[in-house]
Amino acid sequence: MKDPWEAAGARFPVGSKQEGKISRIAEFGLFVNIAPGIDGLVHISELEDVSANTNLRKVYKVGQPMSVVVEKINAMEKRLSLKPASSAEQDTAAAKYMSDQSDDDGETYNPFAALLKK
């Protein structure tokens, strides 16, 4: 059987968004399986909805789907660093929010000032 890590760098380039499932939960993060034989680590510091002393087993379940973005890949050591990916809705909402500039007075976008103008 061919080693899945041989082509991992080309198959999962840094910055690419991948769909996977949580395969294992550790005190320091979540292991997410993105392909047969390839698991990556989402470190607890990358998880926005938990703190360092949160029991991850109470928040996440093995087998739960998770969208991730590849941060680093080291095929030689068979290590993959991942971070949670934002959803397509979040990406669209953020782009709309940041491009919503009702005035062109040359100032940078200030969300608080935009809220006050409404």
Steps between C-alpha positions, in 0.01 A plus 500: 500500500629847408592743781233777504760753618705472177268737310360684801682827422348522152160370606463729803685825427549756776199731518259249347163438662425134574204308639570235760375323808636510853687173549647553847472751783803582715555751780701723264268490197302305244628257241302533178507233230497668157584190292557131567824476700540879536409667828593856592501686830284800582678637807279617787637855456337508153154415634310825557213354701715345776763611749820321603331327794187385312431129483488453121307174537203700632499732196600266215422137413699243303348471153376860499559669162737796499617742231868581533772699325849353454755719683818289472586164354807288564465180298839370617389501865136429405375810677220727392406820684142613452276781614121519494361646177228757492184401320407638159225705665751655741737580211219665301370695800849624589568612141165683486561660840847623406391633160197680642637854492215742450722807475820564309664764717838330476499364856554137583196291581391534861228248596402697809454822303300311236274364772443848642400632157214247473 
